[in-house]
Amino acid sequence: MLDISVKQMKYAVEIAHCASINQAAQRLYVTQSSLSKSMKELEIVLGYAVFQRGAAGTTVTEEGREFLQTAEKIVYQMELLERQTRLRKEQRASIKISIPRATYITYAFTKFFQRIQNMDEIQINFSETNSKEAVDNILYRGFHFGIIRYPDILEKSSLQMLQQKKLLFRQIWTFDYMLLVSQSSELASRTEIHPSDLKGYTELLHGDVSDAYLPEHEEVSDREQQGKRIYLYERGSQFDFLSNVPTTYMWVSPLPEAVLKQHELVQIPCPDNRYQYHDILIYHEDYPFTGYGEKFYNILLRTKDDIEKSLNRAKH
């Protein structure tokens, strides 16, 4: 069996078209020496010269002409296959991503989906889970991306964990938790909130946010262990409680204005927050951060910027 690569055939076809190794090297973006070496190796495998080199340039030999007829057909078919594969990839969106239970992230993803919804084929795995699962999904379940959240006190240990697992990251947002309540809540008119203001109210929490990869830490909502609490395991349930039970509240990352209006909610800052939180997008070092992942990331950043602008307007 002849040990000839498609690349060598492509090189030979280009030399024949140009009738010059120098011009072919320029069009192929390779050095003249490496092109000449590749052709010598090809001719050794074939057992005859494909080209005759002389003062008048590079011409094709009789034996080489027969080889080039076959090589040109193979190169054409391979280039056709590459174009078809590239076109199919452009017409297909395949994304697997894990995120924390954060409304602004889901909101950004719906904006992203609106951009790709007319594609011929779409395969999306969208998992709302904790940071441990987000990491495991990338390492063991073929997910492309994940978003994890940690408080600033755990930034060093969190980033060390990612480095150990060969995961790269991009910053999304550093923020303070906001208090989320119904517009009909007695707290809704406050410009800021303090833990003592929440006595008698019922706190909503996500019940499965523990992260085995990160050291245990005290959440913002853990200031008062006593009181009323409801643990939720579906993010959508929080809006049902908040909208229909004015005495409930929840600590959340800032929400888009459109979501607040849709569910008739109010978010209130808390000057007593002890931690800032970080959301970062993670991916494996072997996975190129391009295409749909980058498009979603850019939409996510624009969503974050819009929320920050609305928060700044609310202050003035």
C-alpha positions as CSV (number, residue, x, y, z in Angstrom):
1,M,0.0,0.0,0.0
2,L,1.4,3.4,-1.0
3,D,2.1,5.7,1.9
4,I,0.9,8.9,0.2
5,S,-1.0,11.7,2.1
6,V,-3.7,13.9,0.7
7,K,-1.5,16.8,1.5
8,Q,1.2,15.5,-0.7
9,M,-1.3,15.1,-3.6
10,K,-2.6,18.6,-3.0
11,Y,0.9,19.9,-3.1
12,A,1.7,18.1,-6.4
13,V,-1.5,19.4,-8.0
14,E,-0.7,23.0,-7.0
15,I,2.8,22.7,-8.4
16,A,1.4,21.4,-11.7
17,H,-1.0,24.3,-11.9
18,C,1.6,26.9,-11.1
19,A,4.4,25.2,-13.1
20,S,6.6,26.6,-10.3
21,I,7.6,25.3,-6.9
22,N,8.2,28.8,-5.7
23,Q,4.8,30.1,-6.7
24,A,3.1,27.0,-5.4
25,A,4.8,27.4,-2.1
26,Q,3.5,30.9,-1.8
27,R,-0.1,29.9,-2.6
28,L,0.1,27.0,-0.2
29,Y,1.6,29.1,2.6
30,V,4.6,26.8,3.0
31,T,8.3,27.2,2.5
32,Q,9.9,26.3,-0.8
33,S,12.3,23.9,1.0
34,S,9.5,22.0,2.8
35,L,7.5,21.7,-0.5
36,S,10.5,20.4,-2.4
37,K,11.2,17.9,0.4
38,S,7.6,16.7,0.4
39,M,7.7,16.1,-3.4
40,K,11.0,14.2,-3.1
41,E,9.4,11.9,-0.5
42,L,6.4,11.5,-2.7
43,E,8.5,10.5,-5.7
44,I,10.5,8.0,-3.6
45,V,7.3,6.3,-2.6
46,L,6.0,6.3,-6.3
47,G,9.3,5.1,-7.7
48,Y,9.4,7.7,-10.4
49,A,9.7,11.5,-10.9
50,V,6.4,13.5,-11.0
51,F,8.2,16.7,-12.1
52,Q,11.1,17.6,-14.2
53,R,12.9,20.7,-12.9
54,G,14.9,22.9,-15.2
55,A,15.8,26.4,-16.2
56,A,12.4,26.8,-17.9
57,G,10.6,25.9,-14.7
58,T,8.9,22.8,-13.4
59,T,7.1,20.5,-15.9
60,V,5.2,17.3,-15.4
61,T,6.7,14.0,-16.6
62,E,4.7,11.4,-18.5
63,E,4.5,9.2,-15.5
64,G,3.6,12.2,-13.3
65,R,0.7,13.2,-15.7
66,E,-1.1,9.9,-15.0
67,F,-0.5,10.3,-11.2
68,L,-1.8,13.9,-11.2
69,Q,-5.0,13.0,-13.0
70,T,-5.8,10.6,-10.1
71,A,-4.5,13.0,-7.4
72,E,-6.6,15.9,-8.7
73,K,-9.8,13.8,-8.5
74,I,-8.9,12.8,-4.9
75,V,-8.0,16.3,-3.9
76,Y,-11.3,17.6,-5.4
77,Q,-13.3,15.0,-3.5
78,M,-11.6,15.7,-0.2
79,E,-12.1,19.5,-0.6
80,L,-15.8,18.8,-1.4
81,L,-16.1,16.7,1.7
82,E,-14.4,19.4,3.8
83,R,-16.8,22.1,2.4
84,Q,-19.8,19.8,3.0
85,T,-18.7,19.1,6.6
86,R,-18.0,22.8,7.3
87,L,-21.4,23.7,5.9
88,R,-23.1,21.1,8.0
89,K,-21.4,22.3,11.1
90,E,-22.5,25.8,10.3
91,Q,-26.1,24.6,10.0
92,R,-26.0,22.6,13.3
93,A,-25.7,24.0,16.8
94,S,-24.6,21.5,19.4
95,I,-24.1,22.9,22.9
96,K,-23.9,21.2,26.3
97,I,-23.7,23.6,29.3
98,S,-24.3,23.5,33.0
99,I,-25.3,26.7,34.9
100,P,-26.2,27.7,38.5
101,R,-29.8,28.6,39.2
102,A,-29.4,32.2,38.1
103,T,-32.1,34.0,36.2
104,Y,-29.9,36.4,34.4
105,I,-27.9,33.5,32.9
106,T,-31.1,31.7,31.7
107,Y,-32.3,35.0,30.3
108,A,-29.1,35.5,28.3
109,F,-29.3,31.9,27.0
110,T,-32.8,32.5,25.7
111,K,-31.4,35.6,23.9
112,F,-28.7,33.4,22.5
113,F,-31.2,30.8,21.3
114,Q,-33.2,33.4,19.5
115,R,-30.1,34.0,17.4
116,I,-29.7,30.3,16.4
117,Q,-33.3,29.1,16.3
118,N,-33.6,29.1,12.5
119,M,-30.7,26.7,12.1
120,D,-31.5,23.3,10.4
121,E,-30.3,21.2,13.4
122,I,-30.0,22.1,17.1
123,Q,-28.9,19.9,19.9
124,I,-28.8,21.6,23.3
125,N,-28.2,20.1,26.8
126,F,-29.0,22.8,29.3
127,S,-28.6,21.8,32.9
128,E,-29.2,23.9,36.0
129,T,-27.1,22.5,38.8
130,N,-24.4,23.2,41.4
131,S,-20.7,23.8,40.7
132,K,-19.6,20.2,41.4
133,E,-22.0,18.9,38.8
134,A,-20.9,21.6,36.4
135,V,-17.3,20.5,36.7
136,D,-18.1,16.7,36.5
137,N,-20.3,17.3,33.5
138,I,-17.3,18.7,31.6
139,L,-14.8,16.1,32.9
140,Y,-16.9,13.0,32.5
141,R,-20.1,13.6,30.5
142,G,-19.0,15.5,27.4
143,F,-20.3,18.9,28.3
144,H,-18.7,21.8,26.5
145,F,-19.1,24.5,29.1
146,G,-20.2,25.2,32.6
147,I,-20.7,28.2,34.8
148,I,-19.8,28.1,38.5
149,R,-20.3,30.5,41.4
150,Y,-18.2,31.1,44.5
151,P,-17.8,33.8,47.1
152,D,-14.7,36.0,47.0
153,I,-13.4,34.3,50.2
154,L,-13.0,31.1,48.2
155,E,-11.6,32.5,45.0
156,K,-8.0,31.2,45.5
157,S,-9.2,27.6,46.3
158,S,-11.7,27.6,43.5
159,L,-9.2,28.7,40.9
160,Q,-6.7,26.1,42.2
161,M,-9.3,23.4,41.8
162,L,-9.9,24.4,38.2
163,Q,-6.2,24.4,37.5
164,Q,-5.8,20.9,39.0
165,K,-8.6,19.6,36.7
166,K,-7.1,21.3,33.6
167,L,-10.1,23.6,33.3
168,L,-9.8,27.1,31.9
169,F,-12.2,30.0,32.7
170,R,-13.5,33.4,31.7
171,Q,-14.8,35.9,34.1
172,I,-18.5,36.8,33.8
173,W,-19.5,38.9,36.8
174,T,-18.6,39.9,40.3
175,F,-21.7,41.0,42.2
176,D,-23.5,41.4,45.5
177,Y,-26.6,39.3,46.3
178,M,-29.8,41.3,46.1
179,L,-33.0,40.7,48.1
180,L,-35.9,39.7,45.8
181,V,-39.5,40.2,46.9
182,S,-42.9,40.8,45.4
183,Q,-44.0,44.3,44.5
184,S,-46.8,43.8,47.0
185,S,-44.4,43.0,49.9
186,E,-44.1,45.6,52.7
187,L,-40.4,45.5,52.0
188,A,-40.8,46.6,48.3
189,S,-40.5,50.3,49.1
190,R,-37.2,50.0,50.8
191,T,-34.1,51.4,49.1
192,E,-31.9,49.0,51.1
193,I,-32.4,46.1,53.4
194,H,-30.8,44.8,56.6
195,P,-31.1,41.3,58.1
196,S,-33.1,42.6,61.0
197,D,-35.8,43.8,58.6
198,L,-36.5,40.2,57.6
199,K,-37.8,38.9,61.0
200,G,-41.1,37.1,60.5
201,Y,-40.6,36.7,56.7
202,T,-40.0,33.3,55.0
203,E,-36.7,32.8,53.1
204,L,-36.6,30.7,49.9
205,L,-33.4,28.8,49.2
206,H,-32.3,26.3,46.6
207,G,-31.9,23.0,48.4
208,D,-29.2,21.3,46.3
209,V,-26.4,23.9,45.9
210,S,-23.7,22.2,48.0
211,D,-20.3,21.9,46.2
212,A,-18.0,19.1,47.3
213,Y,-15.1,20.6,45.4
214,L,-15.2,23.8,47.3
215,P,-14.6,24.3,51.1
216,E,-17.8,24.9,53.1
217,H,-18.7,28.5,53.5
218,E,-21.4,30.6,55.0
219,E,-23.9,31.9,52.5
220,V,-25.3,35.4,52.7
221,S,-28.6,34.0,53.8
222,D,-27.0,32.1,56.7
223,R,-26.7,35.2,58.9
224,E,-29.7,34.0,60.9
225,Q,-30.1,30.2,61.2
226,Q,-33.4,30.6,63.0
227,G,-36.6,31.5,61.2
228,K,-38.8,30.3,58.4
229,R,-37.3,28.6,55.3
230,I,-38.5,26.8,52.2
231,Y,-36.0,24.8,50.2
232,L,-36.7,24.7,46.5
233,Y,-35.4,22.2,44.0
234,E,-36.8,23.9,40.9
235,R,-35.8,27.5,40.0
236,G,-39.2,28.3,38.5
237,S,-40.9,27.7,41.9
238,Q,-39.2,30.7,43.4
239,F,-41.3,33.1,41.2
240,D,-44.6,31.3,42.1
241,F,-43.8,31.8,45.8
242,L,-42.5,35.3,45.5
243,S,-45.3,36.5,43.3
244,N,-48.1,34.9,45.3
245,V,-46.8,35.0,48.9
246,P,-45.7,38.6,49.7
247,T,-44.1,37.5,53.0
248,T,-41.4,35.4,51.1
249,Y,-38.0,36.6,50.0
250,M,-34.9,35.2,48.3
251,W,-31.2,36.2,48.0
252,V,-30.3,36.3,44.3
253,S,-27.8,37.5,41.7
254,P,-29.2,40.7,40.1
255,L,-32.1,40.2,37.6
256,P,-32.9,41.8,34.3
257,E,-35.5,44.6,34.4
258,A,-37.7,42.6,32.0
259,V,-37.9,39.6,34.4
260,L,-38.7,41.8,37.3
261,K,-41.6,43.5,35.4
262,Q,-42.9,40.2,34.1
263,H,-43.2,38.6,37.6
264,E,-43.9,41.9,39.4
265,L,-40.9,41.7,41.6
266,V,-38.5,44.1,43.2
267,Q,-34.8,43.6,44.0
268,I,-33.3,45.5,46.9
269,P,-29.6,45.9,47.8
270,C,-28.2,45.0,51.2
271,P,-25.2,47.0,52.5
272,D,-24.5,44.3,55.1
273,N,-23.4,41.7,52.5
274,R,-20.2,40.2,53.8
275,Y,-19.2,38.5,50.5
276,Q,-19.2,39.3,46.9
277,Y,-19.8,36.5,44.5
278,H,-18.1,35.5,41.2
279,D,-19.7,33.8,38.2
280,I,-17.2,32.3,35.8
281,L,-17.5,30.3,32.6
282,I,-15.4,27.1,32.6
283,Y,-14.3,24.8,29.8
284,H,-11.6,22.1,29.4
285,E,-8.2,23.2,28.1
286,D,-8.6,20.7,25.2
287,Y,-11.8,22.3,24.0
288,P,-11.4,25.4,21.8
289,F,-13.4,28.4,23.0
290,T,-14.9,29.4,19.7
291,G,-18.2,29.3,17.8
292,Y,-21.4,29.1,19.8
293,G,-19.7,29.1,23.2
294,E,-18.1,32.5,22.4
295,K,-21.4,33.8,21.0
296,F,-23.2,32.9,24.2
297,Y,-20.5,34.3,26.3
298,N,-20.7,37.7,24.6
299,I,-24.5,37.8,25.0
300,L,-24.0,36.9,28.7
301,L,-21.6,39.9,29.1
302,R,-24.1,42.2,27.4
303,T,-26.9,41.0,29.6
304,K,-24.7,41.7,32.7
305,D,-23.8,45.1,31.4
306,D,-27.5,46.0,30.9
307,I,-28.4,44.9,34.4
308,E,-25.5,47.0,35.9
309,K,-26.8,50.0,34.0
310,S,-30.3,49.5,35.3
311,L,-28.9,49.2,38.9
312,N,-26.9,52.4,38.5
313,R,-30.0,54.2,37.2
314,A,-32.0,53.0,40.2
315,K,-29.3,54.6,42.5
316,H,-29.8,58.1,41.1
